[in-house]
């Protein structure tokens, strides 16, 4: 359980390196069978495209509030140009995206009828990155690494992440104490040697360890940790959640938190993004994984690759953890994101330190009068912990802010409809 850490998140600068994919979604209705073959006929209602693969990690990090830079490779084709355009529309620089001749931009087209995926059509070439692009990418990386808090490697096995690129990136990160988190692909994890965290799914872990299903997960993990010398191995296990192993032989299980599974597409990208965002914020690995678990749980409740916002995580976290609604004033970045496009009222309780009948009545009256607006309660940073805990347990109160500077500072950060005293 994540306790009181959500309110301590702040913006970070992240670098995502990996295989870029153009995801195309064709949606409509399929009410009849074709007379030409026993297949449904889709009446197309909408078609749209989004960055996929490492690009989906980028969008998820941006949705969390990170400043994101992306390094990758595209083909000299229309799909590559469309993917670059999608990044630019999101305000993401394409300086680190290199164009490779005679390479087809990886494209996945999903045909969806009434929220059900009928078929996925892939266009791809697994072509090694050229030496020229390899050098240019590494030169740019070495020139800019000091500006990033964390590096996320998203390997989809399409060829951009050569052994040389991986080796140099991880080496440079370690020499500068920059964490690097890897979402791996393939049967050889030694190419990710010395990474901070390697995050395979269950099938990938067994394949990389070259073990049969009869071998215990603990044995598989220890074999991979020994081979890669990674600090930690985080194995995602679908409906069974995630399991963390470290070099000391410690195992920790994190249960899944999703409510309704609609589509698992991109859930691993969301988990990688949240894990990187939380870890770069100096959260404990347990808290970072718990948040990643929550984020991926939300992602699979949506159709297709979906970016999960901090406001969505805030809502889910409040269902699990009352202390998740408590914020110190210096960490208002997250609260501001959680309250985007919402009306907000504030109840000033700086001069209160205990729950009384009159105070309880005041809170109820404000709650009634606020309508659909969110209620923030502003308290002194010297308020008794028992007083704070009781306030956090009241369903009428959406968020609590502990004073550290001034009410004026809070009002400048978060527009308030009305202030109650």
N, C-alpha and C positions, 0 to 999 in steps of 0.2 A: 504494500500500500504506500502510495506517495503521500507524505504528510507535510503540508505547509511549504513545499518547494516551488510550486507553480508561480507563486508571487515573487520569486527571486530570479526569474529568467530575464535576460536583457538581450539586446541585439548583438549578433556576432557577424564575423566575416568568414565565409566558408568558400572553399574551392571544391568543385565537383569535377572529377576526371573520369571519362568512360565512354561507352558506346552510345551514340545518339541515334534515336529512332523516331520516325514520324508515325504517330498513331492516328489513323483515320477511322472515324465512326460513322457508319451508314445506318440510319435508324428509320423504322417505318412500321407498317402493319402487314401481316401475312395472313390473309383471310381465305386463301384458296390454294389448291394444288395445281401445279403446271400441267397442261395437257400433253406437254412434250416429254416429261419425265416425272417420276414420283417425288417431286421436290416442291417446297412452298414457293409461292410467288410473293416477293416483297414489293409493296408499294412504298417507294422511298418518300419520306417526309422531311428528312434533314440529313445533312452531311457536314461534319466539322472535323478539324484536325487539331492535335495537341502534341507537344513534345513528349516523347516516351523514352524508355530506357533511362540513361543517365539524365536526360532532360526532365523526366518526371521527378527525379530527386531534386533537381534544381527548382522546379515549381513548388514542390512541397517545402523546401527550405525558405523560399521567398514568402510563401503563405504564412510561415511561422514568424516572419519578421527579420530573417537574416539577409545580409547583403551578400549576394552569391555571384561567383565567377565560374564560368564553365570552360573546360578544355575538352576538345574532342575532334572528330573528323566527319566530314560529309562528302558525298559524291558531287561531281560537277553536273548536277541535273536539276530538274524542276522541283522534285521533292526536297532536295537539299536547300534550295533557295526558299521554299516555303517554310522549312524548319527554322532557318535563320531569321526570316521575317517574323515568325511567331515569338522567338526570343526577343527581338528588338521591340516588338509591341508590348512585351512585358517589362521593358526597360533593362534587359539583360545584355551585357556586352557580348559581341561575337568575335572579339579580337583573338580569343584562344581557340576558335573553331577553324580548322584547316581543311582546305578543299583538296581532295585527291582525285587525279584523273583516272579514268578507267575503273572507277569504283561506283557502285550503285548505292545510293543512300538507303539504309535499311528502313523499310516501310511495312507496317502491319495494318491491314484493313479488316475491321470487325463489322460484320453484318448483324444487326440486332433487330429483332421483331418483338414488340411488347415486352421489353426488358429482358428478353432471352437471346443470348448469342447463338446465331444459327451456324456461322462459319467464320474462321479467321483466315485471311489470305496474306501470305508473307512474300515480300520481295526483298531478297538479301543476297549479299556475297560475303563470304568469310575470307576477306583478303587482308594480308598483313599490311601494316602501315609502312609507308616508304621511309627510307633512311633520312630523306630530306625533311619530312614532316616530323619524324621522331626527334631529330636534332632541334628543329624549330620549337617544338612543344617543350622539350626539356630546357632549352635556353630561356624560354618565356617563364617556365616554372621556377627556375633558379633565380631569375631576376625579380620575381614577385612573391615568393614563398613567405617572406617575412611579414607581409601584409595580411596574412590569413591566420585565423585562430585554429582552424581544423581543416583537414583534407578528407573528403569522402571519395572512395574509388568504387565506381559502379561498373562491374565487368559483366557484359552480356555475351562475351565470346565472339564478337564480330571482327576482332583483329586490331583495334586501335591500341590496346594495352599490351604492347610487346614486353618481353621479359626485361629488356633494357630499360624501358620506361618505368615499369613497376619497381625494378631494383633501385634506380636512381631516385625516384620519388620517395620511396620509403626510407632510403638512406638519408636523404636531405631532411626529411621530416624528423627523423630520430636525432640527427645532429643538432637540430634547433628545438628539440623538445616539443614538436608539433604533433598532436595525436593524428593518426591516420586510421580510418575505419574502412574496411573492405567488404563489399558484397561480391562474393567470388563466383566464378564459373569454371567448369571443367574438372578434370580428375587430378590435377596437379596443383596443390596449394603451396608448394615450396616456392613458387614465384611470388608469393605474398610474404615471404620470410621477414620476420621482425616487425610486422604490422602491430598496431596497438590492439585492434579488435578485428577478427574475421567473423563474418556473419553469414554462414551458409544455411540453407534449409536442411531438413533431415535427410532427404534423398542425396543431396550434394555432399553432405558430410560422410555418409557411408560409402559413396562412390570414390571420394578423394582418399579415404582411409583404406580403400580396397578391402572392405569387410562385408561379410554376409549379414543378413538381417538377424541371424542368431547371436551375433556379437552384441554385447551390451553397449548402450550409448556412452557410458563412462569410459569403456575401453577405446571406443572410436575417438572420443574427444581427446583422451590422453595421447593417443597416437598422433593425431593432427597437431596438437600443441608441441609435441616433441619434434615433429618434422618442420614446423613453421617457426618455432620459437616466438610465436605471437604472445602478447601479454594475456589476452583473453580470447576465448572462442564462444560465440553466442549462436546457438543452434535454434532456428525457428521451427516450430513443430505443429503448424496449422492449428487445429482446434485444441491442441494441448499446450498452447502458449509458447514460451521461450525458455531455454535452459542455458545457463552461463557456467562455463568452466574456466578456471585460471591455472597458472603454472604451479600453484601450491596444492592442486588437486581438489580444490573446493568446488562443489556443485551447488547451484541455486536454481530453483524452478520458479517461473513466473507464469501464473495462469492467464488464460486468454480472457478478454473483457468485452468482445463484441456481442451485440444483441441479436442481429439478424443478418445472416450471410447472404449477400446478393451477388457479389462478384469479387473474386480474390485478385483480379488484375491490378498490379501496381502496389499491392499491400506491402511487399518487401521494400519498394522504393520509399514508401511513406515511413516505414520503420527505420530505414537507414537515415532519412532526413531528420526525424525526431531524435534518434539516438545521437547523431552528430550535433544537433542544436543543443541538446541537454548536456552532453559531455563537454562541449566547448564552454558551457556556462559553469563549469566546475561542480556540477551535481555529482553525487556519488553514482557509481555504475549501477547500483540497484535502483535508484530513483530514475536514472536515465532510461533504463530498460523498462521500468514500469510505465513511463510516459510513452515510450516507443510502442509498447503493447497496447496502450489506450489508443494511440493515433492509428495504428494499423487496424485495430478493431473497428474504428470509425470508417476507415477507408473501404473495408470489405462490405460495409452496409450501403455503399454507393455503386453505381454502374460505371464500369470502365475505370481507367486511371483517374484518380481524383486527388486534388490537393486538399489537405486537411488544415483548417485554420486554427489558430490559438483559441478563438472564441468557442469553437466546437469542443476542443479538448477541455477548456475551462468548464463548459456545461457538463461534460461527462465526468470530469474530475470532482465536481461538486456533488454529483450523485454518489461518489465513492468516499469522499473525504471532506468533512466539514471545514477543516483547517485550510483547505485549498482556496477558500474565499477570503483569506486574510492576507493583506498586502502591506508591506512597508512603503512609505511614500517615495523612497528612492528607487523602487522597482515598479514604477507606474507604467512602464512600457507595455507589459503584458496586459494589465487591466485596460489600458487604452485600446489595445487590439481587441480585447474581449467585448468591449462596449461599442465597437464600430457600428454606426447607423442605428443606434438605440438611444431612446430618451433616458436621461439619468437625473434623479433627484438625490439630495444629500441631507442626512440628519446629523447635525453637529452635536456630538456627545463628549467633547473634550473635557468637560467639567464633571463628568460622571464616572464612577468607579464601582458601582454596585447596581444590581437589578432590584428595583423597587416596583411596587404596584403602579405608581404613577408613571414611571419610566416605561414599563411594559405597555401601559395604556397609550402612551405617546407613540411608541413604535407601531402599535396596531392602527392608530388613527392616521399616521403618515402612510402606512402601507395601504390603507383603504383609499386615501385621497390621491395617491400617486398614479392610480390607474395601471396602464401597461408599462410605465417607466420602471427602470431598474433602480433599486434603493441601495445607496452606499451609506454606511455609517462611519463617521469620522471620530476616532477616539484618540486619547493621549497615548504617546508611546510608553508612558509610565503606568498605563492601565493594568490592573491586576489580571493575571492569567486566567483565573476562574471567571472573571467578568467577561473577558474576551471570548472564552470558550462557550459561555452561555449565549452570548450574542450570536456566535457562529452557528449555534444549533437551531436558531429561530428561522423558520422557512420564509418569514416576511422579509428578511435581510438577504440581499443578493451578494454584497461584498462589504468587507470591512477594511478601512485604511487606517494604519497607525501613523500618527503625526510624527514627522521628522523635521519638516521645515515650516510650512504654513498652509493654511486653508487657501490662501491666494494662489500658491504654487499649484495646488491640486486643481483649482478652478481653471488655471491656464493650460493644464495638461488635458483635462477632461471637461468638455462643455456641460454645465449643469443647468437643467431647466429651472430648478428651484432649490433653495437651501432652507431647511427647517432647523430651528434652534430649540 
